[in-house]
């Protein structure tokens, strides 16, 4: 998962501090098979699009939350019901 950021390092620190992502000095994190990374918003690979999405972080502590990070990207913490 790649997130375009105006301030890449500050956003990566926010995800590390607030959500506990194991972010490295390169603003990346490994979460099982998933790779998370903050990139400069001006990186050519993102193109001229407006993000219209919400990232869902699966958790195992039963706590649901929907919020925005410090740059306005929407996300939620969610755990499926037992047996699902």
Buried (B, 14 or more C-beta within 10 A) or exposed (E): EEBBBEBBBEBBBBBBEEBEBEBEEEBBBEEEEEEBBBBEBEEEEBEEEEEEEEEEBEBEEEEEEEEEBBBEBBBBBBBEEEEE
